[in-house]
């Protein structure tokens, strides 16, 4: 973890039986403590993969915003604010 510098966006379904929530929380805390830009987003009623329409839209919008901020830059080719 000491070498991780990549901004990280973590999604977690509250009813995920494959990956315990504690693992996502531990990753989030470890990155934040090291000054790595990170965000943890929890989705109620979701398992290991999003099924609810509004959650899927939220995930896409957050991912695009994250990539514009930390990765690819704005989709329209302009400068990031």
Z-matrix of the N, CA and C atoms (Angstrom, degrees):
N
C 1 1.448
C 2 1.523 1 111.70
N 3 1.304 2 117.41 1 -27.94
C 4 1.458 3 119.70 2 -176.30
C 5 1.523 4 113.08 3 -63.87
N 6 1.337 5 117.81 4 -21.76
C 7 1.460 6 120.73 5 -178.12
C 8 1.526 7 113.05 6 -97.68
N 9 1.319 8 117.95 7 -6.25
C 10 1.471 9 121.06 8 -178.02
C 11 1.521 10 109.36 9 -72.84
N 12 1.328 11 116.18 10 128.88
C 13 1.458 12 122.53 11 177.70
C 14 1.530 13 111.50 12 -130.81
N 15 1.316 14 117.79 13 -6.89
C 16 1.456 15 122.28 14 -176.27
C 17 1.523 16 111.40 15 -72.58
N 18 1.330 17 118.59 16 124.57
C 19 1.462 18 120.56 17 174.96
C 20 1.534 19 109.50 18 -54.98
N 21 1.314 20 116.22 19 133.31
C 22 1.464 21 120.86 20 -169.79
C 23 1.521 22 111.21 21 -128.82
N 24 1.333 23 115.52 22 128.98
C 25 1.454 24 123.70 23 176.87
C 26 1.523 25 107.11 24 -111.01
N 27 1.329 26 116.62 25 120.39
C 28 1.469 27 122.02 26 -175.37
C 29 1.524 28 109.04 27 -113.24
N 30 1.337 29 116.20 28 125.68
C 31 1.463 30 122.07 29 175.23
C 32 1.517 31 108.57 30 -107.81
N 33 1.338 32 115.77 31 141.86
C 34 1.466 33 118.25 32 178.06
C 35 1.524 34 110.72 33 -147.47
N 36 1.327 35 116.00 34 130.04
C 37 1.460 36 121.58 35 174.04
C 38 1.520 37 109.04 36 -83.91
N 39 1.327 38 116.59 37 131.66
C 40 1.465 39 120.65 38 -177.11
C 41 1.531 40 113.57 39 -62.66
N 42 1.331 41 117.61 40 -20.47
C 43 1.462 42 120.59 41 179.92
C 44 1.529 43 112.20 42 -108.47
N 45 1.321 44 116.26 43 21.38
C 46 1.468 45 121.43 44 178.79
C 47 1.525 46 109.43 45 -67.05
N 48 1.327 47 116.94 46 122.32
C 49 1.463 48 121.75 47 179.03
C 50 1.530 49 111.91 48 -97.80
N 51 1.330 50 117.39 49 -12.05
C 52 1.474 51 121.16 50 179.89
C 53 1.526 52 111.84 51 -82.42
N 54 1.330 53 115.26 52 -41.82
C 55 1.464 54 120.47 53 -176.33
C 56 1.527 55 107.97 54 -123.55
N 57 1.321 56 117.73 55 115.41
C 58 1.462 57 119.82 56 178.52
C 59 1.527 58 111.34 57 -62.07
N 60 1.322 59 116.63 58 141.53
C 61 1.460 60 122.23 59 178.85
C 62 1.522 61 111.14 60 -53.80
N 63 1.321 62 117.01 61 -35.79
C 64 1.468 63 121.10 62 -178.55
C 65 1.521 64 111.78 63 -56.57
N 66 1.335 65 118.00 64 -32.92
C 67 1.463 66 120.01 65 179.74
C 68 1.529 67 110.86 66 -66.90
N 69 1.305 68 116.59 67 -42.36
C 70 1.464 69 120.00 68 177.79
C 71 1.526 70 110.67 69 -66.34
N 72 1.318 71 116.15 70 -40.65
C 73 1.461 72 120.27 71 178.60
C 74 1.526 73 111.24 72 -64.39
N 75 1.330 74 117.75 73 -41.15
C 76 1.463 75 121.03 74 178.89
C 77 1.525 76 111.02 75 -64.22
N 78 1.330 77 117.28 76 -41.59
C 79 1.465 78 120.85 77 177.10
C 80 1.520 79 110.25 78 -61.77
N 81 1.312 80 116.63 79 -47.01
C 82 1.461 81 122.23 80 179.48
C 83 1.534 82 111.13 81 -57.46
N 84 1.321 83 117.00 82 -50.47
C 85 1.464 84 121.15 83 -178.13
C 86 1.531 85 111.14 84 -63.42
N 87 1.331 86 116.75 85 -43.82
C 88 1.467 87 120.27 86 -179.20
C 89 1.527 88 111.19 87 -60.78
N 90 1.327 89 116.87 88 -42.39
C 91 1.464 90 120.04 89 179.82
C 92 1.525 91 111.42 90 -68.55
N 93 1.332 92 116.35 91 -42.97
C 94 1.475 93 119.97 92 179.32
C 95 1.525 94 111.35 93 -61.83
N 96 1.321 95 116.77 94 -41.63
C 97 1.465 96 120.57 95 179.70
C 98 1.521 97 111.76 96 -62.61
N 99 1.326 98 117.39 97 -25.67
C 100 1.458 99 121.84 98 -179.58
C 101 1.529 100 112.15 99 -95.97
N 102 1.333 101 117.07 100 6.29
C 103 1.456 102 121.36 101 177.08
C 104 1.516 103 114.90 102 77.87
N 105 1.329 104 117.41 103 15.42
C 106 1.460 105 121.04 104 178.79
C 107 1.534 106 108.37 105 -83.84
N 108 1.326 107 118.25 106 128.93
C 109 1.458 108 119.13 107 176.82
C 110 1.528 109 110.05 108 -58.95
N 111 1.309 110 116.31 109 123.97
C 112 1.456 111 120.40 110 -178.19
C 113 1.518 112 110.41 111 -151.37
N 114 1.305 113 114.79 112 154.53
C 115 1.457 114 121.07 113 177.19
C 116 1.522 115 107.80 114 -144.69
N 117 1.325 116 115.83 115 137.99
C 118 1.465 117 122.51 116 176.07
C 119 1.519 118 107.43 117 -112.20
N 120 1.324 119 116.44 118 123.46
C 121 1.458 120 122.32 119 179.38
C 122 1.524 121 107.89 120 -117.35
N 123 1.327 122 115.39 121 122.64
C 124 1.467 123 120.95 122 178.92
C 125 1.527 124 109.40 123 -106.52
N 126 1.323 125 115.17 124 138.43
C 127 1.456 126 120.88 125 179.16
C 128 1.526 127 109.71 126 -116.30
N 129 1.340 128 116.85 127 119.54
C 130 1.464 129 120.15 128 178.68
C 131 1.532 130 110.78 129 -67.11
N 132 1.307 131 116.38 130 148.32
C 133 1.466 132 124.75 131 174.92
C 134 1.519 133 113.59 132 69.44
N 135 1.328 134 119.42 133 0.84
C 136 1.467 135 121.38 134 -177.43
C 137 1.515 136 111.34 135 -97.04
N 138 1.326 137 114.36 136 149.77
C 139 1.459 138 121.48 137 178.01
C 140 1.528 139 108.28 138 -101.00
N 141 1.333 140 117.46 139 -141.05
C 142 1.463 141 123.20 140 -179.06
C 143 1.528 142 108.87 141 -87.45
N 144 1.293 143 115.95 142 74.21
C 145 1.459 144 122.82 143 -174.24
C 146 1.515 145 107.66 144 130.97
N 147 1.309 146 115.89 145 137.81
C 148 1.459 147 119.40 146 -175.14
C 149 1.523 148 110.93 147 -85.87
N 150 1.327 149 115.41 148 137.48
C 151 1.455 150 121.45 149 179.15
C 152 1.523 151 112.93 150 -117.54
N 153 1.337 152 117.63 151 -33.70
C 154 1.460 153 120.16 152 -177.16
C 155 1.533 154 109.99 153 -71.44
N 156 1.320 155 114.79 154 134.49
C 157 1.464 156 121.45 155 -175.50
C 158 1.530 157 112.42 156 -52.58
N 159 1.324 158 116.95 157 -50.94
C 160 1.471 159 119.91 158 -176.31
C 161 1.526 160 111.97 159 -65.14
N 162 1.312 161 117.26 160 -31.67
C 163 1.465 162 120.09 161 176.78
C 164 1.525 163 110.18 162 -69.68
N 165 1.321 164 116.83 163 -39.80
C 166 1.466 165 120.00 164 179.61
C 167 1.529 166 110.50 165 -65.63
N 168 1.328 167 116.99 166 -40.58
C 169 1.470 168 120.49 167 177.08
C 170 1.522 169 109.94 168 -63.39
N 171 1.331 170 116.53 169 -44.29
C 172 1.467 171 120.77 170 178.88
C 173 1.525 172 110.78 171 -59.77
N 174 1.321 173 116.95 172 -43.50
C 175 1.469 174 120.79 173 179.65
C 176 1.533 175 110.96 174 -60.71
N 177 1.311 176 116.66 175 -44.40
C 178 1.471 177 120.59 176 -179.92
C 179 1.530 178 110.46 177 -63.82
N 180 1.335 179 116.61 178 -46.92
C 181 1.461 180 119.74 179 -179.47
C 182 1.522 181 111.85 180 -62.52
N 183 1.333 182 116.56 181 -41.57
C 184 1.467 183 119.70 182 178.40
C 185 1.525 184 111.46 183 -65.15
N 186 1.333 185 115.98 184 -40.57
C 187 1.467 186 120.12 185 -179.56
C 188 1.526 187 110.95 186 -64.02
N 189 1.321 188 116.90 187 -44.59
C 190 1.467 189 120.73 188 178.88
C 191 1.528 190 110.31 189 -61.68
N 192 1.331 191 116.79 190 -46.36
C 193 1.467 192 120.55 191 179.40
C 194 1.529 193 111.01 192 -61.88
N 195 1.328 194 116.71 193 -40.22
C 196 1.463 195 121.55 194 179.94
C 197 1.529 196 110.18 195 -64.03
N 198 1.322 197 116.15 196 -45.82
C 199 1.463 198 119.77 197 -179.95
C 200 1.527 199 111.46 198 -65.86
N 201 1.325 200 117.20 199 -37.82
C 202 1.463 201 119.31 200 176.90
C 203 1.519 202 110.81 201 -64.18
N 204 1.315 203 116.92 202 -36.70
C 205 1.462 204 120.36 203 -178.15
C 206 1.526 205 112.81 204 -78.33
N 207 1.327 206 117.38 205 -44.14
C 208 1.469 207 120.55 206 -171.21
C 209 1.528 208 115.04 207 -113.71
N 210 1.313 209 117.09 208 -9.38
C 211 1.452 210 117.30 209 -172.84
C 212 1.501 211 114.81 210 -124.42
N 213 1.294 212 115.18 211 -85.90
C 214 1.453 213 121.42 212 -169.20
C 215 1.509 214 114.85 213 -85.44
N 216 1.300 215 118.26 214 -19.33
C 217 1.458 216 121.46 215 -172.57
C 218 1.520 217 109.40 216 88.00
N 219 1.313 218 118.10 217 176.63
C 220 1.463 219 121.89 218 -176.24
C 221 1.519 220 113.22 219 -59.74
N 222 1.331 221 116.01 220 143.26
C 223 1.457 222 121.64 221 -179.37
C 224 1.517 223 112.13 222 -64.34
N 225 1.347 224 117.47 223 -28.45
C 226 1.473 225 120.55 224 -178.17
C 227 1.533 226 113.00 225 -84.87
N 228 1.326 227 116.09 226 0.25
C 229 1.460 228 119.80 227 178.83
C 230 1.512 229 114.57 228 87.28
N 231 1.342 230 117.62 229 -5.50
C 232 1.455 231 121.45 230 178.87
C 233 1.520 232 110.81 231 -76.94
N 234 1.308 233 115.74 232 -177.61
C 235 1.469 234 119.61 233 179.99
C 236 1.517 235 109.78 234 -87.97
N 237 1.325 236 115.95 235 147.79
C 238 1.459 237 121.83 236 178.78
C 239 1.519 238 110.01 237 -72.34
N 240 1.325 239 115.47 238 143.87
C 241 1.461 240 119.51 239 178.88
C 242 1.499 241 110.92 240 -85.54
